[in-house]
Amino acid sequence: MLGAMVISVLGAGMIGEALMSGLLRGGHKPEDLLFTTRRADHAQQLTAKYGVKAVETRAAVERADVLVVAVKPQDIHVTLEELSIAMTAHKLLVTVCAGLPTALFERRIGDVPVVRAMPNTPMMVGEAMSVLAAGRHATAEHVATVKTMFEHVGEVIELAEPQLDAVTALSGSGPAYFFYLVEAMVDAGIRLGLPRAIAEKLIIQSAVGSAKMLDESDDNPRSLREAVTSPGGTTISAIRELENRGVHTAVLAAIEAAHDRAVELGKQHDN
């Protein structure tokens, strides 16, 4: 579906670079990709690594069929000014900016098709969870084009835009929660006398295997957890300690805080 479409990535940070890498792995030609970055040394590194040309924002907009806006939310207003000069209604705009609604882009740029995407950092290894939401002027064909793009870096689903802030809090920030838990478990292993490398190996493989069980099993997480939790055993002692310390409640509160921040970001910039 992407064919020979020219895709410009505005802001080739972690997410932008991962998307470019995935598109190239999926067969997109380097000459049909462009990117922007503020740092000349970073531009040189990415061009050497992928064979993709770095350009100024104006050229990225004018030459592209699809524009992926991957700048930081605090930089969005400068980017919107640049987009409004060269953007036309026959181009497709994809935003991966957390918390920023499609209405912001439509109001500042005009009646352009906008699709909002919320991927997460496992796209660096082709295992992202990306969620798409269509703006007012985006058609089913536009959404299908974006879906094809993000399928090169993982799984993709489509939801209504009001649900995207919850998605940001849950799966967008989700990898950080897992890394935080793994970090704590590794520290516990070291405290119990294991070398760091061994503790990391034990926990990382346990995480990989557990994720695979969750994905392939018909059982829900509670059932899988209870299957490991024998009465009077070691696991039940650990779970009881987590419950006594309110870990379940803390996780709920943490994700709600991330959601509230995503909503706040949208309100800050949507004016």
N, C-alpha and C positions, 0 to 999 in steps of 0.2 A: 504493500500500500504506500510505503514511503517513497519508493521508486527513486527518482533522481532529485527529490526535494532538497533544497539547500536549507540546512538547519543551523541557526546561529545561537550560541550559548552566551548570554550576557552575564558574565561573572563566573569564570571557570575555577571556582573553589572546589571543595571536596565533592559536592553534589554535581556540579557542572562537569567536572572532570570524569566522574564515574559514569554519567550519562553518555558523554562522548565515547568513553572506552567501550561501553555496552553497545552503542550504535555501530562502532567499528567492528566489534566481534560479530555483530549480526549481519555484516556485509555492506554497511553504508560506506561509501568511498570518502577518504580523507578530503578530497577536493570539494565534496558537497557538505563539508562542515566548516564552520567558522567559530571563533570565540573571542571574547574580550576579557581583559584583565588589567588591573591598574599597574602591575609590576612588570617591568621589561624583562627581568631575569626569569620570572615565572612563565612569561609568554615564550621565551626561548626554550625553556625546559619542556613545556608541553608540546611545542612544535617539533622539537627533536624526538620526543617520545612517541608522538602519534602521527606526525606528518600533517597536522592540521594548522591552518594559518590563523594567526592572531591579527585582528583588525580593530579599527576604531568603531565606536558604537554606531555612528551614522552609516558607515559602510556595512556593518553587520545587519542593520535594519533594512537598508535598501536592497541588499543582495539576497536576503533570506525569504523563503516561503514560510518557514516556521521559526518563531523566536522563542527561546526558552529564557525566562527572566529568573536568574539564580543569584541575584545580588542580596546582600544583607538588608533586612527591613529598614534599617536606619538610612540606607542609601537609596531608597526607592524613589524619592521625589526627584532627585537629580536624574535618575534613569527614566522616569516618566516624562520629564521635560524633553529628554533626547528622543524618546519614542514618539512623542506627539508630533515631532517635526517630520519624520519620514515614514511613520506607520500608515498603512492603507488597509481598507476593509477586506481585501482579498488575501491578506496575510493572516496566519494563525498565531496567536500569542499564548504561550504556556507559562504559567507562573508557578514556581516552587517556593515562593516566599511565605514562610510560616505566618499565619494569622492575617494575611492580607486578602480581602475579598475580591472577587472578580469585578464587583461594582466599582471599586476604586479605579481599576484600569479602564473600564468602560467610560466612566465619567471624565477621566483625565485625557484619554486618547481619542474617544469617539466610539461609534458603533462598530467595533471590531470583535471578531470571535475570540473569546478568552476561555481557556480551560485551566482550572486550578488543579495542581497535582501536589500530593503530600507523600513523597517517598521517605525512606529512612536510609541510614548509612550502610546497612548491609548490601546496598546496591554496588558498593565497591568490590564485592565478591560475587555479584550476580544473584543475590538472594534478598533483594529488597521487597518490602510490602509497600506498594504504591496505591493511593486512593485518588480517584479523579472526580471532579465536579464541574459541570458545564456552566458557563455564563449565559447571559440572556441571548446572545447572538451566535452561540456555538451550536452547530448541528450535530446529529448523530455521526455524520461522516467525520467531522472535526474530532469528536471524542474517540472514534475508532482509530484515527491517525495517531493521536496521543497514546492510546492504549498500546498500539503496535510499538511505539518508541520505548515505552517503559517496560514492555514485556521482555526487552533485551537485557534488563537488569533485575528481573524478578517477577513476582506475582502482582496482578493489577485487578482492582475492583472499582466500580463506580457507585457513588453515593450522592445524595442531595447536598448542596453546599452547606446548609446549616449544621451538618454533622461533621464538617471538616475540622472544627476546633477540637472536638472530642477525639478525632483521629490523630490530630497533631499531638495531643496529650498522651494518647495510648500507644500508637505505633511509631509516630514520628520521633517522640522522645524515648520510646520503649527500649531501644538497644542500650541506652545509658543506664536504665534501671537494672538490666541484666548484667552489664559490666560492673556496676556497683556491687551487686550481690556476689559475683564471682570474685571481685577484689576482696570482699570481706571473708569469703570462704578460703581463699588462698592465704590470707593473713592468719586465719584460724589454723590452717595446716602447718604454717611456719611456727606458730605458737606451740603446737603439739609436737614439734621436733622434726618435721619434714623439711628437706631442702626446698627452696622456692620453685626450682624447675620441676621437681616431682609433684609438689602441690598443684602447680598450674596444669601439669599434664592430667592429673587425676580429675580436677574440676572441669577443665575445658572439655575433655572427652565425655564426662558425665553430662555436661550441658548439651553437647552435640547429640548424644544418644537419647537423652530425655526429650529434646525437641523432636527428634525423629519418631519417638514413641507417640508423642502428642499428635504429630501429623498423620501417622499411619493407623493409630488405634481408633476404634469406635468408642472407647471409654472417654469420659470427661476428665479434666485435671484432678478433680477431687477423688474419683475412683482410682486413678493411677497412683495418686499419693497415698491413699489408704491401703493399696496393695503392698506398699513398702513398709507400712507402719504396723508392725506386729505388736500385739498387746504385751506390755512389759519389756519391750525391746529398747534398743538404742535410739531408733528413729522417733518413737513416741516421746522419749525424754526431750529430744531436740525440739519437736513440734510444740510440746507443752511449754517449753521455755520461750519460743517465739510468740505463742499466744499470750503468755503471762506478760510479755513485754509490749504487747499491742502492735505487733508487726503488721498484721492484716489491716488494722485500722490506719496505721501509718502509710501503707501503700495506697489505700483509697484516698487519703488526704493529699498525698504527694501528687497523684494523677489529677485530682480536682484542682490543685494549685497550678499545675501545668496548663490545664484547660482555661482557668481564669486568666492566666498570663497571655494565652493565645487570643482570647477575646479582647483583652486590654490592648494588645498590639494592633488588632484590627481597628479598634476605636481611635487609637492614637493617630493612625495614618489615614483613616477614612474621612478626610475632611478637605 
